[in-house]
Amino acid sequence: REGPGDKSWVNCRRMAAGKHWNHFVTNDPSSDDPNNLITINSTQSMLSDYKPFLVRQNPGFNLSPRPKSQADMTNIDEYHSDSRLVSRGVEYFWEEYKFQEAYSAAISDGLEIGHGVVETGWATEVDEHADPNNVIEIDSYVRVDAPFARRHDPLLFHFDPTASDRTLRTARWCAVYAFTTKRDLIWNKIYDKKVRNLIRD
C-alpha cells in the first residue's frame, strides 16, 4: 500500500460491495454498461467465508503477570491470582459494552482493504450543572464512567505521513475526519474560544 488514503482502498471496498464495473457513461470505448452485465460477487462470498475464522463470539482473555523484580517472584501465586481477576474483568467489559461490534466491523474493514481502525479508551462524563457548594453524591454526579471501543472508517482515518516506518508506531499524530453542524462546533468547548468566535462571525 502507498500509505494513508491509498486510492486502492476505495477500489477494494467497491470490489467487495459487488461494484465491479464502470457505472459512468463516458467516451471511453472500454467503459462498461452494468445494465447488460451479470455480476457474481465471488469476492464478497470469499470474505464472508473467511470472517468466521477471525471473529465468531466474545473472546476469552488470559493475562500473564510480569513481576518487576526478583523479590516479587516470592509472591508469584498472588500475581497469578490478580491476573485471573483482571482477565475476568476485561471479559466483563468486553461483553457489557459490546466491544465485539467494533471489533467485528474492523475485521470486515481489514478483510476488504487490509486493515481496520478501532479507538479504545475510558470515558468519564460528569454533571456540569451540579452545585459544588452542596454535598454531591458521586453516583448522581458521574453520569458515565466506562471503557469504550469505537470503530472508525479507515478511509476517514489519517496519520503522520512522515512516520519513519509508515505506521502509528512512529507517527507523531493521527486524526479522524468528522462532520458536524456549525452550531455544535461553535458550542464545543474543546476548541479554542477565539477559533469558535471566528467561526461564529
C-alpha positions in Angstrom: 0.0 0.0 0.0 1.1 3.6 -0.6 0.1 4.9 2.8 -2.9 6.7 4.4 -5.6 7.5 1.9 -4.3 5.0 -0.7 -6.8 5.2 -3.6 -6.7 1.4 -4.0 -8.6 1.1 -0.7 -11.6 2.6 -2.3 -11.4 0.2 -5.2 -11.1 -2.8 -2.8 -14.2 -1.7 -1.0 -16.1 -1.3 -4.3 -15.0 -4.7 -5.3 -16.2 -6.3 -2.1 -19.5 -4.5 -2.5 -20.0 -6.0 -5.9 -19.3 -2.8 -7.9 -17.1 -4.4 -10.5 -18.0 -2.3 -13.4 -17.6 1.3 -14.6 -21.0 2.9 -13.9 -20.2 6.1 -15.7 -21.2 6.8 -19.3 -18.0 8.2 -20.9 -16.5 8.4 -24.3 -14.0 5.7 -23.3 -14.6 2.7 -25.5 -13.6 0.4 -22.7 -16.3 1.7 -20.3 -18.9 -0.8 -19.2 -22.6 -0.8 -19.2 -23.7 -2.6 -16.0 -27.2 -2.9 -17.2 -26.1 -5.5 -19.7 -23.8 -7.4 -17.4 -24.4 -10.1 -14.7 -22.0 -9.9 -11.7 -21.3 -12.9 -9.5 -19.7 -11.3 -6.4 -17.3 -14.1 -5.5 -15.1 -11.6 -3.7 -17.7 -10.9 -1.0 -18.5 -14.6 -0.8 -14.9 -15.4 0.0 -14.7 -12.6 2.6 -17.9 -13.9 4.2 -16.5 -17.4 4.4 -13.2 -16.2 5.9 -14.5 -13.8 8.6 -15.9 -16.5 10.9 -12.4 -17.9 11.3 -11.3 -14.5 12.8 -14.4 -13.5 14.8 -17.3 -15.6 16.0 -18.0 -14.9 19.6 -16.7 -12.9 22.6 -13.1 -13.8 23.1 -11.6 -15.1 26.3 -8.6 -13.3 27.9 -5.7 -14.8 29.9 -3.4 -12.2 31.2 0.1 -13.1 32.4 1.7 -11.4 35.4 5.1 -9.6 34.9 6.9 -9.3 38.3 9.1 -6.2 38.3 11.8 -7.6 40.4 13.2 -10.9 41.8 11.6 -10.1 45.2 8.2 -10.1 43.5 8.8 -13.7 42.5 8.1 -14.8 46.0 4.5 -13.6 45.6 4.1 -15.2 42.2 0.9 -17.0 43.3 -0.6 -13.7 44.3 0.3 -12.2 40.9 -1.4 -15.1 39.1 -4.5 -14.7 41.2 -4.6 -11.0 40.4 -4.1 -11.6 36.7 -7.0 -14.1 36.6 -9.2 -11.5 38.3 -8.2 -8.8 35.8 -8.8 -11.2 32.9 -12.4 -11.8 34.1 -12.8 -8.0 34.4 -11.7 -7.5 30.8 -14.1 -10.2 29.6 -16.9 -8.5 31.5 -16.2 -5.1 30.0 -15.9 -6.6 26.5 -19.3 -8.1 26.7 -21.1 -5.4 28.8 -20.0 -2.6 26.5 -20.3 -4.5 23.2 -16.7 -4.2 22.1 -17.3 -7.2 19.8 -19.4 -4.9 17.5 -16.5 -2.5 16.9 -14.0 -5.4 16.6 -16.2 -7.3 14.1 -16.7 -4.2 11.9 -12.9 -3.6 12.0 -12.3 -7.2 10.9 -14.6 -6.6 7.9 -12.6 -3.5 7.0 -9.4 -5.5 7.3 -10.7 -8.2 5.0 -11.7 -5.6 2.4 -8.8 -3.1 2.4 -6.1 -4.7 4.5 -6.6 -3.0 7.9 -9.2 -1.8 10.4 -9.2 1.1 12.9 -10.6 0.8 16.5 -10.2 3.6 19.0 -10.2 2.5 22.6 -10.2 4.5 25.8 -12.0 5.4 29.0 -14.9 7.9 29.0 -15.9 9.9 32.1 -18.8 12.3 31.9 -20.0 14.4 34.9 -23.0 16.6 35.6 -21.7 20.1 34.8 -24.8 21.6 36.4 -24.1 20.2 39.8 -23.6 22.9 42.5 -20.1 22.5 44.1 -21.3 24.3 47.2 -23.7 21.4 48.0 -23.0 17.9 49.0 -22.5 15.9 45.8 -23.4 12.2 45.6 -20.8 10.5 43.3 -23.5 8.2 41.8 -25.5 11.1 40.6 -22.6 13.4 39.7 -20.8 10.9 37.4 -23.0 10.1 34.5 -20.6 7.9 32.5 -17.5 6.1 33.7 -16.7 3.2 31.5 -14.3 2.0 28.7 -15.2 2.3 25.1 -14.2 0.9 21.7 -15.2 2.7 18.5 -14.7 1.6 15.0 -13.6 4.3 12.6 -13.9 4.2 8.8 -10.3 3.6 7.6 -10.9 5.9 4.7 -11.5 8.8 7.2 -8.5 7.9 9.4 -5.2 9.6 8.7 -1.8 9.7 10.4 1.5 11.4 10.1 2.8 10.7 6.5 6.4 11.4 7.6 6.4 8.5 10.1 9.7 6.7 9.6 8.2 3.2 9.2 4.8 4.5 7.9 2.9 3.1 10.9 1.3 4.5 14.0 4.3 3.3 16.0 6.4 6.3 14.8 3.6 8.7 13.8 3.5 12.0 15.7 -0.2 12.4 15.2 -3.3 10.8 13.9 -6.8 12.2 13.1 -10.3 11.1 12.1 -12.3 13.2 9.7 -15.6 14.1 11.4 -18.7 16.0 10.1 -20.8 18.2 12.4 -23.1 21.2 12.3 -21.8 24.7 12.7 -23.9 25.1 15.8 -22.4 22.1 17.5 -18.9 23.3 16.6 -19.4 26.7 18.0 -20.7 25.4 21.3 -18.0 22.7 21.7 -15.7 24.0 24.4 -12.9 21.6 23.4 -11.9 24.0 20.7 -10.2 27.4 21.4 -12.7 30.2 22.2 -11.0 32.5 19.7 -11.4 30.0 16.9 -15.1 29.4 17.8 -15.7 33.2 17.8 -14.2 33.4 14.3 -16.5 30.7 13.1 -19.5 32.4 14.7 -18.7 35.7 13.0 
